[in-house]
């Protein structure tokens, strides 16, 4: 499965559009609190631990989106968009979502 933020794949024409596909991952506050307690690598305002959690959530959201595309018979996802949203009463959760259009190339 190939995913891209562009609307086309250079040299590979889209034969069929299958529809919008999505993947969402929500990370709870307890995970962030636990990570904050164990952070030892904060340098210059960056935290490798937080970045690792965000990277994993992003990869999982993309994997869910690609799996949905595969269930539809797609061979690629074009026009991919990634969004990050704070949820919960006190901003206690973070949602990472990936969406795009499943296609056959």
N, C-alpha and C positions, 0 to 999 in steps of 0.2 A: 504494500500500500504506500502510495506517495501522497504527501500533503504539501500544499503550497499556499502562500497568501495571495499569489497572483491568480487572475481569472483564467489563465491558459497555461498549458505546458508547452514550452517551445519545442517545435518539431513533432509534437504528438497531438493531433487534433482530437477534440472531444467528439465522440461518436454518439453519446447519449447522456442526458442529464437525468439523474435519478431522484433528486430532491435534497432538501436541507437535512443535515445530520448534526448532532450535538453530542457533547460529553461534558459532564459537570462533576466537580469534586469539591466537597466542603470540608474545610479543616477547622476543628473546634478549638475553643480558647484554651482548654486544658492542655492541649498539645503545645500551644504557644507558651503557656506558663511553665510547663515542664522544660521546654527548650531554653527559655530565658534563664531558668535556675541553673542550667548546665553550660551556659555560654561562657567560653573562655577565649574566644577569638574575635572580640569586638575591637576593630582597629579602624580609625577614621570614620566611625559611624556605620560601618558595615558589619553584618553578622553572617558568617558563613553558615551557621546552623539554620538561621531563618531562610537564607537563600537556598539551602539544600531542600528544606520543606517545600518552598514555593516551586522549585524546579521539579520535585517529585510530583506535586499536585498538578502542575502544568503537563507533565508527561502522561500522567494518568488520564487527564481530561482529553488529551489528544488521542490516546490509545482507545478510549471509549468511543470517541467520534469516529475513528477509523474502523473500529469493530462494527459500528452501526452501518457505515458505508459498505463494508464487506457483506453484511447480512442482506443488503439491498442488491448485491451483485456488482458493486462498484470496484474500480481498480485504482481510483485516486480521489482525493478531495481537493477542490479548488476554492479560492476565495476564503481561506481560513482566517478567522478572527478570534483573538484571545481576549477575554475580559476578566478582570479581577474586581470583586465586589465585597464590601464589608456587610455582614448580616448580623442579626441579633439585636437584642435590646441595648446592649452596651458595646456594640461592635465586637461581639465575642466570637464571631466566626468569619472565616474568609472563604468565599466561593471563587473557584477558578473555572471558567467555562470556555469551551472551544466549539466553534460552529463553522460550517462550511457547506459546500454543495458536493454531494457524491456524484461522480461521473464515471463513465466507461471510456477509456482512451484506447 
